[in-house]
C-alpha cells in the first residue's frame, strides 16, 4: 500500500519522530509495522497512540496486578469508565482522570476541560452524571504562582460543573512544595444508568455509518496527549496552544442529546473524543470491534479554515463524540442533534479491512492496520528500585512543646487542615436536589434519584506516606477511602484511581509506582474493594524535580437508606465520645511531626488491613442500627484534630480524658490507622458490641459546653478554633497569610 503524500506535509524522519515523542526504537517499530515511511498524518497518529498518556506503556505491566473483579462489577478497566451493580436494575458508572499539565499552563481552561472530559467518559456509557469530585494538589502556599493556580483551577472546576448542571459534592485539596512546578488536577464523575442500557465502544456492523456529533473541530489541544507525557521545563508556558477550551453549555446539550439517542435502538457503539481526539476514538472503536474504519475528513465539522488532516485527527477540541449507528438510523439521530442545536455529520463507515483509512480532498492521508497500531504499542518493564525504609520515630522524640490545645490551634489553622470552604462554596453542590451531604464530611452522599438509597463518594491519598514507604502508602490510600465511605454508613463497593507520579525512566520513581501498586492491590483484595477504572499521569516533573507519589483513590459505596447517613457533627451535649480502634501513638510522617517539630521523617503508620475490615464492619453496623449519633474517621492530624472537627461542625464542645501510660503527643496527634470516633447516648451498648466483635474501644470523654478541654485543664473555645480554621485559606487568597512553606 502506498499512501498519497500531500506536498505540503513535512517529510517524516527519525529526527521529526523524536520531536513528537517517539524514540529511535519506537520509530523503527513503526517502520516495521508500516513497511514504508509513514505520512506526516500517520506519524501524528502513532505518536499520540503510543504516548504515555494513551498507551500506558510504562505502567501497563503493573496495572495488571490490581484486582478488578467482584460479583457486583459489571465492567472493569478497559472501557471509558467502570460500572458496578447497585441493585434494583441500576448501575453506578464512574472514573477519575487527570488534567495536570494543562491546568498548570492555563489553570481555568485546564481544570474546566478536565471536568468536561471526565463527564463525557461517564455519559458515553449511558449514564446520567449525578456528582463530580476532585483531588487537587498545589505547591507551597507562599510560592508566587500558587494563588494564581488555585484561583484559576477552582474557578474552572466551578464554572464548568455549575453550568453543566452536575453538582460538585466534595474532594480534597493539599499543599506541598513538590507540586510548585507541577500541580495535580484530578477530576472524578459518578453517573447512574440502568444495567440493561449500558453502552460500549466496540465498533460493529460492516457498512454501518460512523457519525460525528457535538462541537466543531478547531486547532485547540493538538498534541495535548503528547504534552501530558513529557516533563515540564522553563519553556512549558509556551505550550498554551495545546490547552483545550471548554464550553459547558454545549456539554449540557450533548449530554441530553446523547441520552435521548440512547433511549432509542439506534446506537451500535459510542466513544467520546478525549485525549488524541478523533484519532483515539476511531482507533479504539475499530480495535475493540476487530474491524476497520474509513473516514472522509472533508465531512468533519470544522470551525477553522484550512485545517489539515493531521490537525483534524489530533485536535482535542471539546464536547465531541463519535458514534456508530445502525443502518437507516441517520435521520432519526440527526433530528435529535438538530433539536439540541449540535453538529451532526456522517463522516465515515465501518469496514471489514481492519484498517484506519483517512481521506480528504480526494487523497489518502492515512492507511494503517489498526491491530498492530494498538497491539504492538511499546510496553516497557522499566527498571525500578525499592524505596529504602525509614526508621520509626518514637513519640517520645517529639514531645508536646506546650499545651495540646495550642498545638491543635496551629494545626487546625494551617495549610493542611484549614477549612476548604473558600473552595467548595464556589461549587454548586445542590443542583439536582439529590445531594444529602457534600464537602466537609468524610464522604459525600448523593441520593439515587427516585429511591431511598444513596451513593457515598470520596477521594483520598496521603502522598507523604507514599513517598516514605510506597507499599504502605498505597495500602493506606485505599484503606482511607474505604474508611471514609464506612464512616457515613456506606458499604464500599469499588474504586477508581489516578496514579500521579514523576518520570518513570528513573528507577527510584518507577519503584514508587511499583510499590504503591503493590500496597493498593493488597488493600483492594483484603477489603474486597476492586479497581474498576482509572488513569495514569506520569512525567509530573519540572526541571528534573518530581512530585510526591500521589495515587489518588476515588471510592464509591452504597447506602440502603439515605436517612441512615452519619455525619461528623456532634449532635447534642452529654453524649459519650468513643474511640474505636487501637492507638499506639505513631508520629512518623504525621502532620504534627512536620508542622510542629519541622521533621518530614520516619515511616508512615502501619496498615493492618484485617483490623481495618473488622473495625469498619463494626462501625457500619452501628451506624445502620442508629446506635451512634455521629462518626468521623481518624486520619491527618490524629485524634485531637478529629475531635475538634466534630466539635466545630456541631458547634458543641467536649471534655477529653488522657489515658495513663500513653505518650500525650502520640495519643493526641499520632496517625494510627483503622480508627473512628463515634458519639452515642448509650455508650455501654456500643462498648459491648465492640467487645463481641473483638474491636478495641475507649471511652474518651463527653460532649458539651463551648470549649474543647483536654485532661481537665487545657481548654480552648470551639469558636476560637472555628475562627482559625476558617480564616487561613481566605487570607492566603487575599495575599495576607504568612505560613511556613512545608
Secondary structure, 3 states (H helix, E strand, C coil): CCCCCCCCCCCCCHHHHHHCCCCHHHHHHHHHHHCCCCCHHHHHHHHHHCCHHHHCCCCHHHHCCCCCCCCCEEECCCCCCEEEEEECCEEEEEEEEECHHHHHHCHHHHHHHHHHHHHHHHHCCCCEEEEEEEEEEECCCCCCCHHHHHHHHHHHHHHHHHHHCCCEEEEEEEECHHHCCCCEEEEEEEEEEECCCCCCCCCCCCCCEEEEEECCECCCCCCHHHHCCCCECCCHHHHHHHCCCCCHHHHHHHHHHHHHHHCCCCEEEEEECCCCHHHHHHHHHHHHHCCEEEEEHHHCCECCCCCCHHHHHHCCCCCEEEEEECCCCHHHHHHHHHHCCCEEEEEEEEECCCEEEEEECCEEEEEEEHHHHHHCCCCCCCCCCCCCCCCCCCHHHCCCCCCHHHHHHHHHCCCCCCCCHHHHCCCCCCCCCCEEECCCCCCEEEECCCCCCEEEEEEECCHHHHHHCHHHHHHHHHHHHHHHHHHCCCEEEEEEEEEECCCCCCHHHHHHHHHHHHHHHHHHHHCCCEEEEEEEECCCEECCEECCCEEEEEEEEEECCHHHCCCCCCCCCCCEEEEECCCCCCCCCCHHHHHHHCCCCCCCCCCCHHHHHHHHHHHHHHHHCCCCCEEEECCCCCHHHHHHHHHHHHCCCEEECCCCCCCHHHHHHCCCCCCEEEEECCHHHHHHHHHHCCCCEEEEEEECCCEEEECCCEEEEHHHHHHHHHHHHHHHHCCCCCCCCC
